[in-house]
Amino acid sequence: MSAENNQHVAGKAVNHIIHFEVAQFLTREARALDEERYHEWLDQMITKDISYQLPTEEVRYRRDKKVIGTAQTTYLYNDSYEVLCMRVARFDTGLLWAEDPPIRIRRYITNVDAEWADAPDEVEVWSNFIVYRSRGQRDDSTMYGRRKDRLRKVDGEWRLAARVITLDQRVILDKNVHCFF
């Protein structure tokens, strides 16, 4: 491997080895969430200073060139590590009627693209996703979107430090959006 392919320059695409590690991390994270291993996700896959956001998106005409997100004030999720812990703790209570019987969820992560971030040992990652949720015999939904993640190497392992989720649907028809993307 040449030294040029291994440089950590902000905005520069990562090499194939780092790209594989990042894609593997996202796949393992999706599997842990699909299998409801939420405590493992909290303890081993995210950082304590995480920012986990699902903002509402403005619908505007193409001629409106204002940068999206410059005045963001409304979020479906704007969670810190503590809030994510509270969301996971709700599962432990057994009192989530919307989750009993359990919802079956499959997360499909694709189109992974990664480049070095401005901080050492961090990468910016863009990906697309499909989240399929099924409950009971006739209750299912599919959500599509994209994510922008920041992953950070902690003790030699990648961890999620930030996630911004953008849903493609302008109106969410699902009964609840109580899942992790």
Secondary structure, DSSP 8 states (H G I E B T S, - for coil): --SGGG---TTSB--HHHHHHHHHHHHHHHHHHHTT-HHHHHHHTEEEEEEEEEE------TT--S-TTTT---EEEEE-HHHHHHHHHHHHHT--GGGSS--EEEEEEEEEEEEE-SSTTEEEEEEEEEEEEEETTTEEEEEEEEEEEEEEEETTEEEEEEEEEEES-SS--SS---S--
